[in-house]
Amino acid sequence: MTITYEWRGDVGNDALNALHAEGFGGPFARIDWRGRLERHSLGWVCARDGGVLVGFVNVAWDGGVHAFVLDTVVAERCRGGGVGTSLVRLAAERSRAAGCQWLHVDFEERLRAFYVDACGFRTTAAGLIAL
C-alpha cells in the first residue's frame, strides 16, 4: 500500500460521501462536498491508495489566524498505519503556510490518544452548545 497525500486535492462528492459513510458509520448521504469545501475551507487533504480515496481531513477557517480540523476520516482498511496522523500533519503545515497561528480541533474522548498523543494537539478549556 502506497499512500499519497494532496492538499486541496480533486475529490468527488460520491467518493467523499462513501468514505464518510464508512468512517462515521452512517448512511450514504448526498452532500455537495465540492461546494461546501470551496465556500468554507482554507483547504483539505486527500489521502489516496492507487487513486482510491482512503483518507480526508477538512480545514475550515475564520479568514484570519484560526483554522479548524473537521471531518478527519480514514478508510477502515487503512487505519492504524499513520494515515490519519499524516493527514493532520499536512493540514497543520499548510495552515501555517497560509498564515494561521492556531489549529483547533474538538473530539470525542475516545479519540484523545489520536489527537493529543499522535498529532500533538494540547488540551485546552473549551465550550460547546448542542444545537
N, CA, C and O atoms as a Tinker XYZ file with bonds, in Angstrom:
   524  protein
     1  N      0.846000   -1.175000    0.000000    73     2
     2  CA     0.000000    0.000000    0.000000    64     1     3
     3  C      0.891000    1.237000    0.000000    63     2     4     5
     4  O      1.688000    1.436000    0.916000    81     3
     5  N      0.751000    2.067000   -1.032000    73     3     6
     6  CA     1.472000    3.326000   -1.122000    64     5     7
     7  C      0.453000    4.455000   -1.079000    63     6     8     9
     8  O     -0.329000    4.635000   -2.013000    81     7
     9  N      0.469000    5.200000   -0.005000    73     7    10
    10  CA    -0.500000    6.281000    0.190000    64     9    11
    11  C      0.125000    7.588000   -0.293000    63    10    12    13
    12  O      1.270000    7.901000    0.034000    81    11
    13  N     -0.639000    8.339000   -1.072000    73    11    14
    14  CA    -0.221000    9.675000   -1.489000    64    13    15
    15  C     -1.166000   10.689000   -0.856000    63    14    16    17
    16  O     -2.334000   10.400000   -0.596000    81    15
    17  N     -0.637000   11.873000   -0.617000    73    15    18
    18  CA    -1.397000   12.930000    0.048000    64    17    19
    19  C     -1.401000   14.167000   -0.838000    63    18    20    21
    20  O     -0.411000   14.480000   -1.499000    81    19
    21  N     -2.532000   14.862000   -0.840000    73    19    22
    22  CA    -2.633000   16.059000   -1.674000    64    21    23
    23  C     -3.461000   17.125000   -0.962000    63    22    24    25
    24  O     -4.588000   16.881000   -0.532000    81    23
    25  N     -2.872000   18.312000   -0.852000    73    23    26
    26  CA    -3.560000   19.488000   -0.311000    64    25    27
    27  C     -4.510000   20.016000   -1.377000    63    26    28    29
    28  O     -4.118000   20.189000   -2.532000    81    27
    29  N     -5.726000   20.264000   -1.003000    73    27    30
    30  CA    -6.771000   20.763000   -1.900000    64    29    31
    31  C     -6.912000   19.873000   -3.142000    63    30    32    33
    32  O     -7.116000   20.349000   -4.259000    81    31
    33  N     -6.796000   18.570000   -2.902000    73    31    34
    34  CA    -6.895000   17.598000   -3.983000    64    33    35
    35  C     -8.289000   17.556000   -4.580000    63    34    36    37
    36  O     -9.280000   17.879000   -3.924000    81    35
    37  N     -8.341000   17.157000   -5.820000    73    35    38
    38  CA    -9.620000   16.999000   -6.503000    64    37    39
    39  C    -10.335000   15.803000   -5.889000    63    38    40    41
    40  O     -9.820000   14.685000   -5.914000    81    39
    41  N    -11.504000   16.036000   -5.346000    73    39    42
    42  CA   -12.253000   14.962000   -4.703000    64    41    43
    43  C    -13.703000   15.038000   -5.159000    63    42    44    45
    44  O    -14.311000   16.108000   -5.152000    81    43
    45  N    -14.243000   13.911000   -5.550000    73    43    46
    46  CA   -15.626000   13.847000   -5.998000    64    45    47
    47  C    -16.583000   13.663000   -4.833000    63    46    48    49
    48  O    -16.239000   13.068000   -3.812000    81    47
    49  N    -17.777000   14.179000   -5.002000    73    47    50
    50  CA   -18.788000   14.061000   -3.952000    64    49    51
    51  C    -19.093000   12.611000   -3.606000    63    50    52    53
    52  O    -19.183000   12.268000   -2.427000    81    51
    53  N    -19.255000   11.751000   -4.612000    73    51    54
    54  CA   -19.602000   10.357000   -4.338000    64    53    55
    55  C    -18.517000    9.656000   -3.535000    63    54    56    57
    56  O    -18.823000    8.932000   -2.588000    81    55
    57  N    -17.255000    9.861000   -3.897000    73    55    58
    58  CA   -16.152000    9.217000   -3.179000    64    57    59
    59  C    -16.081000    9.701000   -1.736000    63    58    60    61
    60  O    -15.873000    8.903000   -0.821000    81    59
    61  N    -16.251000   10.989000   -1.532000    73    59    62
    62  CA   -16.173000   11.523000   -0.174000    64    61    63
    63  C    -17.388000   11.139000    0.652000    63    62    64    65
    64  O    -17.260000   10.862000    1.845000    81    63
    65  N    -18.557000   11.117000    0.045000    73    63    66
    66  CA   -19.748000   10.663000    0.762000    64    65    67
    67  C    -19.619000    9.199000    1.166000    63    66    68    69
    68  O    -20.024000    8.827000    2.268000    81    67
    69  N    -19.065000    8.368000    0.299000    73    67    70
    70  CA   -18.871000    6.951000    0.622000    64    69    71
    71  C    -17.864000    6.782000    1.755000    63    70    72    73
    72  O    -18.084000    5.980000    2.662000    81    71
    73  N    -16.759000    7.533000    1.712000    73    71    74
    74  CA   -15.760000    7.446000    2.773000    64    73    75
    75  C    -16.351000    7.887000    4.106000    63    74    76    77
    76  O    -16.095000    7.261000    5.134000    81    75
    77  N    -17.138000    8.957000    4.097000    73    75    78
    78  CA   -17.775000    9.410000    5.337000    64    77    79
    79  C    -18.759000    8.377000    5.869000    63    78    80    81
    80  O    -18.811000    8.141000    7.076000    81    79
    81  N    -19.534000    7.764000    4.995000    73    79    82
    82  CA   -20.480000    6.744000    5.436000    64    81    83
    83  C    -19.741000    5.590000    6.112000    63    82    84    85
    84  O    -20.162000    5.107000    7.164000    81    83
    85  N    -18.640000    5.152000    5.505000    73    83    86
    86  CA   -17.843000    4.065000    6.095000    64    85    87
    87  C    -17.200000    4.513000    7.402000    63    86    88    89
    88  O    -17.284000    3.817000    8.415000    81    87
    89  N    -16.563000    5.665000    7.374000    73    87    90
    90  CA   -15.787000    6.120000    8.520000    64    89    91
    91  C    -16.602000    6.515000    9.727000    63    90    92    93
    92  O    -16.181000    6.293000   10.862000    81    91
    93  N    -17.766000    7.100000    9.496000    73    91    94
    94  CA   -18.585000    7.572000   10.608000    64    93    95
    95  C    -19.787000    6.675000   10.870000    63    94    96    97
    96  O    -20.594000    6.956000   11.755000    81    95
    97  N    -19.909000    5.585000   10.093000    73    95    98
    98  CA   -20.953000    4.609000   10.362000    64    97    99
    99  C    -22.360000    5.066000   10.065000    63    98   100   101
   100  O    -23.312000    4.576000   10.673000    81    99
   101  N    -22.509000    5.986000    9.151000    73    99   102
   102  CA   -23.847000    6.469000    8.820000    64   101   103
   103  C    -24.261000    6.015000    7.435000    63   102   104   105
   104  O    -23.527000    5.291000    6.762000    81   103
   105  N    -25.429000    6.438000    7.017000    73   103   106
   106  CA   -25.881000    6.105000    5.670000    64   105   107
   107  C    -25.135000    6.942000    4.631000    63   106   108   109
   108  O    -24.560000    7.981000    4.956000    81   107
   109  N    -25.149000    6.491000    3.412000    73   107   110
   110  CA   -24.559000    7.250000    2.313000    64   109   111
   111  C    -25.415000    8.493000    2.104000    63   110   112   113
   112  O    -26.605000    8.390000    1.807000    81   111
   113  N    -24.809000    9.664000    2.260000    73   111   114
   114  CA   -25.533000   10.921000    2.097000    64   113   115
   115  C    -25.165000   11.529000    0.753000    63   114   116   117
   116  O    -24.147000   11.175000    0.159000    81   115
   117  N    -25.973000   12.418000    0.293000    73   115   118
   118  CA   -25.697000   13.114000   -0.966000    64   117   119
   119  C    -25.344000   14.570000   -0.645000    63   118   120   121
   120  O    -26.126000   15.486000   -0.902000    81   119
   121  N    -24.161000   14.760000   -0.084000    73   119   122
   122  CA   -23.677000   16.090000    0.298000    64   121   123
   123  C    -22.848000   16.658000   -0.844000    63   122   124   125
   124  O    -22.048000   15.944000   -1.449000    81   123
   125  N    -23.032000   17.918000   -1.135000    73   123   126
   126  CA   -22.218000   18.599000   -2.142000    64   125   127
   127  C    -20.931000   19.065000   -1.475000    63   126   128   129
   128  O    -20.790000   20.235000   -1.121000    81   127
   129  N    -20.001000   18.142000   -1.310000    73   127   130
   130  CA   -18.743000   18.462000   -0.659000    64   129   131
   131  C    -17.950000   19.498000   -1.423000    63   130   132   133
   132  O    -17.366000   20.397000   -0.819000    81   131
   133  N    -17.918000   19.391000   -2.731000    73   131   134
   134  CA   -17.142000   20.359000   -3.526000    64   133   135
   135  C    -17.616000   21.786000   -3.234000    63   134   136   137
   136  O    -16.795000   22.669000   -2.985000    81   135
   137  N    -18.897000   22.011000   -3.261000    73   135   138
   138  CA   -19.421000   23.342000   -2.967000    64   137   139
   139  C    -19.116000   23.776000   -1.550000    63   138   140   141
   140  O    -18.734000   24.922000   -1.317000    81   139
   141  N    -19.281000   22.875000   -0.609000    73   139   142
   142  CA   -19.016000   23.187000    0.795000    64   141   143
   143  C    -17.544000   23.523000    1.010000    63   142   144   145
   144  O    -17.222000   24.499000    1.688000    81   143
   145  N    -16.659000   22.728000    0.441000    73   143   146
   146  CA   -15.228000   22.969000    0.611000    64   145   147
   147  C    -14.803000   24.292000   -0.002000    63   146   148   149
   148  O    -14.044000   25.048000    0.605000    81   147
   149  N    -15.283000   24.570000   -1.184000    73   147   150
   150  CA   -14.915000   25.832000   -1.858000    64   149   151
   151  C    -15.417000   27.052000   -1.097000    63   150   152   153
   152  O    -14.749000   28.086000   -1.081000    81   151
   153  N    -16.588000   26.948000   -0.464000    73   151   154
   154  CA   -17.166000   28.086000    0.255000    64   153   155
   155  C    -16.561000   28.313000    1.633000    63   154   156   157
   156  O    -16.429000   29.458000    2.065000    81   155
   157  N    -16.192000   27.242000    2.332000    73   155   158
   158  CA   -15.905000   27.376000    3.759000    64   157   159
   159  C    -14.521000   26.926000    4.204000    63   158   160   161
   160  O    -14.193000   27.057000    5.383000    81   159
   161  N    -13.716000   26.410000    3.319000    73   159   162
   162  CA   -12.467000   25.797000    3.758000    64   161   163
   163  C    -11.233000   26.567000    3.316000    63   162   164   165
   164  O    -11.172000   27.109000    2.213000    81   163
   165  N    -10.258000   26.598000    4.206000    73   163   166
   166  CA    -8.924000   27.037000    3.824000    64   165   167
   167  C     -8.346000   25.997000    2.866000    63   166   168   169
   168  O     -7.683000   26.335000    1.884000    81   167
   169  N     -8.603000   24.756000    3.164000    73   167   170
   170  CA    -8.136000   23.653000    2.337000    64   169   171
   171  C     -8.566000   22.331000    2.915000    63   170   172   173
   172  O     -9.321000   22.280000    3.886000    81   171
   173  N     -8.084000   21.260000    2.318000    73   171   174
   174  CA    -8.393000   19.914000    2.760000    64   173   175
   175  C     -7.261000   19.022000    2.268000    63   174   176   177
   176  O     -6.518000   19.372000    1.352000    81   175
   177  N     -7.153000   17.879000    2.893000    73   175   178
   178  CA    -6.134000   16.923000    2.490000    64   177   179
   179  C     -6.826000   15.627000    2.105000    63   178   180   181
   180  O     -7.677000   15.118000    2.835000    81   179
   181  N     -6.451000   15.106000    0.957000    73   179   182
   182  CA    -6.943000   13.816000    0.487000    64   181   183
   183  C     -5.799000   12.808000    0.570000    63   182   184   185
   184  O     -4.663000   13.117000    0.212000    81   183
   185  N     -6.103000   11.615000    1.039000    73   183   186
   186  CA    -5.148000   10.504000    1.011000    64   185   187
   187  C     -5.693000    9.473000    0.035000    63   186   188   189
   188  O     -6.873000    9.124000    0.071000    81   187
   189  N     -4.815000    8.993000   -0.836000    73   187   190
   190  CA    -5.244000    8.017000   -1.836000    64   189   191
   191  C     -4.299000    6.826000   -1.851000    63   190   192   193
   192  O     -3.090000    6.951000   -1.655000    81   191
   193  N     -4.891000    5.684000   -2.090000    73   191   194
   194  CA    -4.139000    4.460000   -2.312000    64   193   195
   195  C     -4.447000    4.019000   -3.737000    63   194   196   197
   196  O     -5.527000    3.499000   -4.018000    81   195
   197  N     -3.486000    4.232000   -4.634000    73   195   198
   198  CA    -3.706000    3.876000   -6.028000    64   197   199
   199  C     -4.864000    4.608000   -6.664000    63   198   200   201
   200  O     -5.570000    4.040000   -7.497000    81   199
   201  N     -5.072000    5.840000   -6.295000    73   199   202
   202  CA    -6.149000    6.633000   -6.864000    64   201   203
   203  C     -7.464000    6.536000   -6.115000    63   202   204   205
   204  O     -8.385000    7.305000   -6.391000    81   203
   205  N     -7.574000    5.610000   -5.175000    73   203   206
   206  CA    -8.801000    5.441000   -4.391000    64   205   207
   207  C     -8.708000    6.295000   -3.128000    63   206   208   209
   208  O     -7.720000    6.222000   -2.397000    81   207
   209  N     -9.734000    7.101000   -2.876000    73   207   210
   210  CA    -9.769000    7.946000   -1.682000    64   209   211
   211  C     -9.864000    7.074000   -0.432000    63   210   212   213
   212  O    -10.830000    6.331000   -0.259000    81   211
   213  N     -8.850000    7.168000    0.445000    73   211   214
   214  CA    -8.832000    6.377000    1.677000    64   213   215
   215  C     -8.713000    7.243000    2.924000    63   214   216   217
   216  O     -8.734000    6.721000    4.039000    81   215
   217  N     -8.588000    8.560000    2.754000    73   215   218
   218  CA    -8.497000    9.442000    3.905000    64   217   219
   219  C     -8.796000   10.867000    3.506000    63   218   220   221
   220  O     -8.612000   11.263000    2.355000    81   219
   221  N     -9.267000   11.642000    4.489000    73   219   222
   222  CA    -9.660000   13.019000    4.213000    64   221   223
   223  C     -9.667000   13.793000    5.522000    63   222   224   225
   224  O    -10.026000   13.256000    6.570000    81   223
   225  N     -9.269000   15.052000    5.456000    73   223   226
   226  CA    -9.472000   15.991000    6.554000    64   225   227
   227  C     -9.764000   17.360000    5.947000    63   226   228   229
   228  O     -9.134000   17.768000    4.971000    81   227
   229  N    -10.709000   18.048000    6.530000    73   227   230
   230  CA   -11.115000   19.382000    6.103000    64   229   231
   231  C    -10.514000   20.402000    7.064000    63   230   232   233
   232  O    -10.450000   20.158000    8.269000    81   231
   233  N    -10.074000   21.544000    6.537000    73   231   234
   234  CA    -9.560000   22.631000    7.362000    64   233   235
   235  C    -10.411000   23.869000    7.092000    63   234   236   237
   236  O    -10.214000   24.571000    6.100000    81   235
   237  N    -11.349000   24.122000    7.981000    73   235   238
   238  CA   -12.150000   25.343000    7.909000    64   237   239
   239  C    -11.341000   26.459000    8.563000    63   238   240   241
   240  O    -10.370000   26.197000    9.273000    81   239
   241  N    -11.744000   27.701000    8.321000    73   239   242
   242  CA   -11.007000   28.792000    8.963000    64   241   243
   243  C    -11.876000   30.015000    9.122000    63   242   244   245
   244  O    -12.980000   30.093000    8.585000    81   243
   245  N    -11.351000   30.974000    9.875000    73   243   246
   246  CA   -12.082000   32.213000   10.142000    64   245   247
   247  C    -11.660000   33.334000    9.202000    63   246   248   249
   248  O    -12.110000   34.468000    9.365000    81   247
   249  N    -10.814000   33.049000    8.230000    73   247   250
   250  CA   -10.313000   34.072000    7.320000    64   249   251
   251  C     -9.115000   34.813000    7.880000    63   250   252   253
   252  O     -8.577000   35.712000    7.234000    81   251
   253  N     -8.698000   34.439000    9.079000    73   251   254
   254  CA    -7.571000   35.107000    9.728000    64   253   255
   255  C     -6.543000   34.112000   10.222000    63   254   256   257
   256  O     -5.908000   33.417000    9.428000    81   255
   257  N     -6.378000   34.042000   11.531000    73   255   258
   258  CA    -5.294000   33.239000   12.102000    64   257   259
   259  C     -5.760000   31.911000   12.711000    63   258   260   261
   260  O     -4.936000   31.145000   13.210000    81   259
   261  N     -7.058000   31.631000   12.678000    73   259   262
   262  CA    -7.582000   30.405000   13.278000    64   261   263
   263  C     -8.067000   29.441000   12.208000    63   262   264   265
   264  O     -8.874000   29.802000   11.351000    81   263
   265  N     -7.570000   28.218000   12.265000    73   263   266
   266  CA    -8.035000   27.145000   11.382000    64   265   267
   267  C     -8.598000   26.030000   12.257000    63   266   268   269
   268  O     -8.251000   25.918000   13.433000    81   267
   269  N     -9.462000   25.212000   11.681000    73   267   270
   270  CA   -10.204000   24.213000   12.439000    64   269   271
   271  C    -10.208000   22.883000   11.690000    63   270   272   273
   272  O    -10.636000   22.819000   10.538000    81   271
   273  N     -9.737000   21.836000   12.334000    73   271   274
   274  CA    -9.758000   20.500000   11.743000    64   273   275
   275  C    -11.165000   19.924000   11.894000    63   274   276   277
   276  O    -11.728000   19.893000   12.988000    81   275
   277  N    -11.715000   19.470000   10.771000    73   275   278
   278  CA   -13.051000   18.862000   10.759000    64   277   279
   279  C    -13.036000   17.601000    9.906000    63   278   280   281
   280  O    -12.258000   17.488000    8.958000    81   279
   281  N    -13.883000   16.678000   10.245000    73   279   282
   282  CA   -14.179000   15.524000    9.383000    64   281   283
   283  C    -12.980000   14.636000    9.090000    63   282   284   285
   284  O    -12.885000   14.093000    7.990000    81   283
   285  N    -12.067000   14.472000   10.032000    73   283   286
   286  CA   -10.944000   13.556000    9.798000    64   285   287
   287  C    -11.499000   12.142000    9.679000    63   286   288   289
   288  O    -12.181000   11.652000   10.579000    81   287
   289  N    -11.198000   11.495000    8.560000    73   287   290
   290  CA   -11.718000   10.144000    8.337000    64   289   291
   291  C    -10.718000    9.337000    7.526000    63   290   292   293
   292  O    -10.104000    9.842000    6.586000    81   291
   293  N    -10.565000    8.065000    7.909000    73   291   294
   294  CA    -9.675000    7.134000    7.220000    64   293   295
   295  C    -10.447000    5.840000    6.990000    63   294   296   297
   296  O    -11.140000    5.346000    7.879000    81   295
   297  N    -10.314000    5.306000    5.789000    73   295   298
   298  CA   -10.957000    4.031000    5.479000    64   297   299
   299  C    -10.502000    2.969000    6.471000    63   298   300   301
   300  O     -9.345000    2.949000    6.889000    81   299
   301  N    -11.415000    2.099000    6.838000    73   299   302
   302  CA   -11.117000    1.092000    7.853000    64   301   303
   303  C     -9.883000    0.265000    7.505000    63   302   304   305
   304  O     -9.079000   -0.032000    8.388000    81   303
   305  N     -9.718000   -0.105000    6.259000    73   303   306
   306  CA    -8.589000   -0.955000    5.865000    64   305   307
   307  C     -7.239000   -0.249000    5.997000    63   306   308   309
   308  O     -6.197000   -0.903000    5.946000    81   307
   309  N     -7.241000    1.081000    6.169000    73   307   310
   310  CA    -6.001000    1.855000    6.252000    64   309   311
   311  C     -5.732000    2.400000    7.646000    63   310   312   313
   312  O     -4.744000    3.105000    7.850000    81   311
   313  N     -6.581000    2.089000    8.596000    73   311   314
   314  CA    -6.402000    2.622000    9.949000    64   313   315
   315  C     -5.238000    1.954000   10.668000    63   314   316   317
   316  O     -4.922000    0.788000   10.430000    81   315
   317  N     -4.615000    2.714000   11.543000    73   315   318
   318  CA    -3.531000    2.189000   12.356000    64   317   319
   319  C     -2.169000    2.235000   11.687000    63   318   320   321
   320  O     -1.185000    1.762000   12.255000    81   319
   321  N     -2.101000    2.790000   10.499000    73   319   322
   322  CA    -0.833000    2.847000    9.782000    64   321   323
   323  C     -0.277000    4.239000    9.614000    63   322   324   325
   324  O      0.671000    4.432000    8.853000    81   323
   325  N     -0.845000    5.224000   10.307000    73   323   326
   326  CA    -0.329000    6.587000   10.242000    64   325   327
   327  C     -0.985000    7.483000    9.219000    63   326   328   329
   328  O     -0.564000    8.628000    9.048000    81   327
   329  N     -2.009000    6.995000    8.531000    73   327   330
   330  CA    -2.675000    7.814000    7.518000    64   329   331
   331  C     -3.332000    9.036000    8.155000    63   330   332   333
   332  O     -3.161000   10.153000    7.667000    81   331
   333  N     -4.072000    8.840000    9.224000    73   331   334
   334  CA    -4.742000    9.956000    9.889000    64   333   335
   335  C     -3.756000   10.992000   10.402000    63   334   336   337
   336  O     -3.971000   12.193000   10.243000    81   335
   337  N     -2.676000   10.529000   11.018000    73   335   338
   338  CA    -1.645000   11.431000   11.514000    64   337   339
   339  C     -1.019000   12.225000   10.364000    63   338   340   341
   340  O     -0.766000   13.422000   10.498000    81   339
   341  N     -0.774000   11.565000    9.253000    73   339   342
   342  CA    -0.204000   12.254000    8.089000    64   341   343
   343  C     -1.170000   13.281000    7.519000    63   342   344   345
   344  O     -0.748000   14.354000    7.088000    81   343
   345  N     -2.455000   12.968000    7.510000    73   343   346
   346  CA    -3.462000   13.931000    7.053000    64   345   347
   347  C     -3.406000   15.196000    7.904000    63   346   348   349
   348  O     -3.357000   16.308000    7.377000    81   347
   349  N     -3.415000   15.019000    9.225000    73   347   350
   350  CA    -3.423000   16.163000   10.138000    64   349   351
   351  C     -2.101000   16.918000   10.061000    63   350   352   353
   352  O     -2.097000   18.147000   10.130000    81   351
   353  N     -0.984000   16.219000    9.922000    73   351   354
   354  CA     0.317000   16.881000    9.813000    64   353   355
   355  C      0.358000   17.806000    8.603000    63   354   356   357
   356  O      0.794000   18.952000    8.712000    81   355
   357  N     -0.094000   17.316000    7.448000    73   355   358
   358  CA    -0.095000   18.144000    6.244000    64   357   359
   359  C     -1.083000   19.302000    6.396000    63   358   360   361
   360  O     -0.800000   20.415000    5.951000    81   359
   361  N     -2.227000   19.055000    7.014000    73   359   362
   362  CA    -3.188000   20.135000    7.261000    64   361   363
   363  C     -2.559000   21.230000    8.120000    63   362   364   365
   364  O     -2.764000   22.414000    7.855000    81   363
   365  N     -1.800000   20.849000    9.142000    73   363   366
   366  CA    -1.134000   21.828000   10.006000    64   365   367
   367  C     -0.066000   22.598000    9.235000    63   366   368   369
   368  O      0.032000   23.819000    9.360000    81   367
   369  N      0.733000   21.892000    8.443000    73   367   370
   370  CA     1.779000   22.559000    7.652000    64   369   371
   371  C      1.187000   23.587000    6.707000    63   370   372   373
   372  O      1.684000   24.709000    6.621000    81   371
   373  N      0.143000   23.223000    6.005000    73   371   374
   374  CA    -0.459000   24.136000    5.033000    64   373   375
   375  C     -1.199000   25.281000    5.715000    63   374   376   377
   376  O     -1.237000   26.391000    5.186000    81   375
   377  N     -1.784000   25.029000    6.871000    73   375   378
   378  CA    -2.440000   26.102000    7.625000    64   377   379
   379  C     -1.405000   27.121000    8.095000    63   378   380   381
   380  O     -1.632000   28.328000    8.015000    81   379
   381  N     -0.283000   26.636000    8.579000    73   379   382
   382  CA     0.817000   27.517000    8.999000    64   381   383
   383  C      1.316000   28.335000    7.809000    63   382   384   385
   384  O      1.535000   29.540000    7.930000    81   383
   385  N      1.493000   27.690000    6.674000    73   383   386
   386  CA     1.987000   28.383000    5.474000    64   385   387
   387  C      1.004000   29.447000    4.999000    63   386   388   389
   388  O      1.411000   30.418000    4.362000    81   387
   389  N     -0.271000   29.280000    5.294000    73   387   390
   390  CA    -1.294000   30.251000    4.906000    64   389   391
   391  C     -1.386000   31.415000    5.894000    63   390   392   393
   392  O     -2.190000   32.326000    5.696000    81   391
   393  N     -0.579000   31.399000    6.948000    73   391   394
   394  CA    -0.572000   32.485000    7.917000    64   393   395
   395  C     -1.385000   32.224000    9.167000    63   394   396   397
   396  O     -1.493000   33.103000   10.022000    81   395
   397  N     -1.962000   31.036000    9.296000    73   395   398
   398  CA    -2.713000   30.721000   10.507000    64   397   399
   399  C     -1.740000   30.521000   11.664000    63   398   400   401
   400  O     -0.631000   30.017000   11.486000    81   399
   401  N     -2.178000   30.926000   12.847000    73   399   402
   402  CA    -1.356000   30.786000   14.044000    64   401   403
   403  C     -1.886000   29.721000   14.990000    63   402   404   405
   404  O     -1.175000   29.281000   15.894000    81   403
   405  N     -3.129000   29.305000   14.787000    73   403   406
   406  CA    -3.766000   28.339000   15.671000    64   405   407
   407  C     -4.524000   27.318000   14.833000    63   406   408   409
   408  O     -5.202000   27.671000   13.869000    81   407
   409  N     -4.402000   26.052000   15.211000    73   407   410
   410  CA    -5.176000   24.982000   14.599000    64   409   411
   411  C     -5.977000   24.322000   15.706000    63   410   412   413
   412  O     -5.417000   23.728000   16.628000    81   411
   413  N     -7.273000   24.430000   15.606000    73   411   414
   414  CA    -8.186000   23.925000   16.634000    64   413   415
   415  C     -8.769000   22.580000   16.211000    63   414   416   417
   416  O     -8.888000   22.282000   15.022000    81   415
   417  N     -9.127000   21.785000   17.201000    73   415   418
   418  CA    -9.880000   20.561000   16.940000    64   417   419
   419  C    -10.703000   20.251000   18.181000    63   418   420   421
   420  O    -10.256000   20.475000   19.306000    81   419
   421  N    -11.897000   19.740000   17.972000    73   419   422
   422  CA   -12.630000   19.161000   19.088000    64   421   423
   423  C    -12.879000   17.701000   18.727000    63   422   424   425
   424  O    -12.951000   17.340000   17.552000    81   423
   425  N    -13.008000   16.871000   19.756000    73   423   426
   426  CA   -13.095000   15.440000   19.504000    64   425   427
   427  C    -13.758000   14.750000   20.677000    63   426   428   429
   428  O    -13.811000   15.274000   21.790000    81   427
   429  N    -14.263000   13.557000   20.396000    73   427   430
   430  CA   -14.812000   12.716000   21.443000    64   429   431
   431  C    -13.666000   12.134000   22.261000    63   430   432   433
   432  O    -12.558000   11.958000   21.752000    81   431
   433  N    -13.932000   11.841000   23.511000    73   431   434
   434  CA   -12.898000   11.347000   24.420000    64   433   435
   435  C    -12.174000   10.127000   23.864000    63   434   436   437
   436  O    -10.974000    9.974000   24.089000    81   435
   437  N    -12.869000    9.266000   23.152000    73   435   438
   438  CA   -12.245000    8.053000   22.611000    64   437   439
   439  C    -11.157000    8.363000   21.580000    63   438   440   441
   440  O    -10.353000    7.491000   21.249000    81   439
   441  N    -11.126000    9.602000   21.071000    73   439   442
   442  CA   -10.129000    9.997000   20.079000    64   441   443
   443  C     -8.971000   10.806000   20.677000    63   442   444   445
   444  O     -8.120000   11.308000   19.944000    81   443
   445  N     -8.944000   10.927000   21.979000    73   443   446
   446  CA    -7.902000   11.714000   22.659000    64   445   447
   447  C     -6.494000   11.227000   22.298000    63   446   448   449
   448  O     -5.631000   12.048000   21.988000    81   447
   449  N     -6.248000    9.936000   22.330000    73   447   450
   450  CA    -4.900000    9.424000   22.036000    64   449   451
   451  C     -4.468000    9.808000   20.625000    63   450   452   453
   452  O     -3.298000   10.116000   20.396000    81   451
   453  N     -5.399000    9.793000   19.682000    73   451   454
   454  CA    -5.048000   10.171000   18.319000    64   453   455
   455  C     -4.681000   11.648000   18.248000    63   454   456   457
   456  O     -3.587000   11.995000   17.803000    81   455
   457  N     -5.589000   12.520000   18.684000    73   455   458
   458  CA    -5.351000   13.956000   18.508000    64   457   459
   459  C     -4.269000   14.508000   19.437000    63   458   460   461
   460  O     -3.458000   15.328000   19.006000    81   459
   461  N     -4.238000   14.082000   20.690000    73   459   462
   462  CA    -3.271000   14.636000   21.640000    64   461   463
   463  C     -1.922000   13.922000   21.531000    63   462   464   465
   464  O     -0.889000   14.572000   21.371000    81   463
   465  N     -1.926000   12.607000   21.615000    73   463   466
   466  CA    -0.662000   11.869000   21.623000    64   465   467
   467  C     -0.040000   11.760000   20.234000    63   466   468   469
   468  O      1.144000   12.052000   20.067000    81   467
   469  N     -0.819000   11.344000   19.236000    73   467   470
   470  CA    -0.257000   11.097000   17.903000    64   469   471
   471  C     -0.073000   12.374000   17.088000    63   470   472   473
   472  O      0.916000   12.516000   16.369000    81   471
   473  N     -1.028000   13.309000   17.199000    73   471   474
   474  CA    -0.978000   14.510000   16.350000    64   473   475
   475  C     -0.373000   15.727000   17.041000    63   474   476   477
   476  O     -0.029000   16.702000   16.373000    81   475
   477  N     -0.239000   15.689000   18.351000    73   475   478
   478  CA     0.434000   16.774000   19.052000    64   477   479
   479  C     -0.432000   17.941000   19.500000    63   478   480   481
   480  O      0.096000   18.978000   19.901000    81   479
   481  N     -1.752000   17.794000   19.442000    73   479   482
   482  CA    -2.604000   18.851000   19.990000    64   481   483
   483  C     -2.458000   18.842000   21.504000    63   482   484   485
   484  O     -2.204000   17.800000   22.109000    81   483
   485  N     -2.620000   20.007000   22.106000    73   483   486
   486  CA    -2.647000   20.048000   23.566000    64   485   487
   487  C     -4.075000   20.361000   23.983000    63   486   488   489
   488  O     -4.824000   21.001000   23.245000    81   487
   489  N     -4.433000   19.911000   25.151000    73   487   490
   490  CA    -5.791000   20.122000   25.629000    64   489   491
   491  C     -5.934000   21.558000   26.131000    63   490   492   493
   492  O     -4.999000   22.142000   26.678000    81   491
   493  N     -7.116000   22.101000   25.934000    73   491   494
   494  CA    -7.453000   23.449000   26.391000    64   493   495
   495  C     -8.879000   23.418000   26.907000    63   494   496   497
   496  O     -9.628000   22.478000   26.641000    81   495
   497  N     -9.244000   24.444000   27.639000    73   495   498
   498  CA   -10.624000   24.587000   28.055000    64   497   499
   499  C    -11.430000   25.054000   26.850000    63   498   500   501
   500  O    -10.978000   25.921000   26.104000    81   499
   501  N    -12.587000   24.504000   26.657000    73   499   502
   502  CA   -13.439000   24.894000   25.538000    64   501   503
   503  C    -14.893000   24.717000   25.954000    63   502   504   505
   504  O    -15.193000   24.108000   26.981000    81   503
   505  N    -15.760000   25.246000   25.162000    73   503   506
   506  CA   -17.181000   25.112000   25.430000    64   505   507
   507  C    -17.912000   24.637000   24.193000    63   506   508   509
   508  O    -17.414000   24.766000   23.075000    81   507
   509  N    -19.096000   24.085000   24.400000    73   507   510
   510  CA   -19.875000   23.531000   23.307000    64   509   511
   511  C    -21.348000   23.623000   23.665000    63   510   512   513
   512  O    -21.749000   23.301000   24.783000    81   511
   513  N    -22.140000   24.061000   22.716000    73   511   514
   514  CA   -23.600000   24.051000   22.868000    64   513   515
   515  C    -24.167000   23.142000   21.800000    63   514   516   517
   516  O    -23.938000   23.371000   20.613000    81   515
   517  N    -24.895000   22.124000   22.190000    73   515   518
   518  CA   -25.578000   21.262000   21.223000    64   517   519
   519  C    -26.789000   22.025000   20.688000    63   518   520   521
   520  O    -27.630000   22.486000   21.460000    81   519
   521  N    -26.871000   22.152000   19.390000    73   519   522
   522  CA   -27.975000   22.901000   18.793000    64   521   523
   523  C    -28.984000   21.949000   18.241000    63   522   524
   524  O    -30.000000   22.376000   17.691000    81   523
